Amino acid sequence: MNKVICIDGPAGSGKSTTARAVSEKLGVLFVDSGALYRIMTWQALEAGVDTSDAAAVAAFCKGVKVDFVVKGNRVAYELNGEEPGDRIRTPQINAHVSPVSAVPEVRAIVTKWLRNMPALGDIVVEGRDIGSVVYPDSPHRFYLDCDPDERARRRRKEDAGKGFVQTEAEVKASLLARDKIDSSRATAPLKVPEGAIRIDTTRLTVDEVVAEIAKAIA
Ligand code: DC
């Protein structure tokens, strides 16, 4: 089987930036698992599904069709031949994605998609349950952690670049609310996977985190 590098952690811990850098440094495909939950949420909202109604969300998400296409060093997601882009990164999606991703049927679909991805090549996957549920047997599992204030600062800067103006306090409240739902849900809660290497990124640069990961894998 192809190599699977798992990077889990809370929002703003640096998973995405780190996983992209790992993908470049090690020449493996970057896989963003959160984007798949965002796509489910976006499609459900577009269809007018009440995201607090788990049964309705489960029934709807069964019909969502996504194509997986290798583009450069990443696995891209297409719906009817088009990538969703920043349409899945709005504050509205942020507010609805945790309840949608807590629905077990939705998790089963996304987990199945993720388990098919090694067929495309070696991969680095970032998410919340990659090392604990999706690939618990991978020898390359990492958990990134970070102080909440630093996470809010990073996420606000990132969102501002996309044109979303929010205070740091608002961003922090949204991050902590999502952490709470993500960590307390019954199915595949966010947690440090048993046996994973935990890295606190609060005072580390991306290069330092990537170097630590590369060293552990070598
Ligand atoms: O990493 P992100 O912010 O794009 O993730 C969006 C949401 O999806 C997040 O609130 C938790 C959920 N998620 C998950 O439950 N499991 C994953 N493997 C990835 C994301």
Residues whose N, C-alpha, C, O or C-beta is under 5 A from the ligand:
A	BS01	DC	A11 S33 G34 A35 Y37 V97 S98 S101 G127 R128 D129 I130 R178 D182
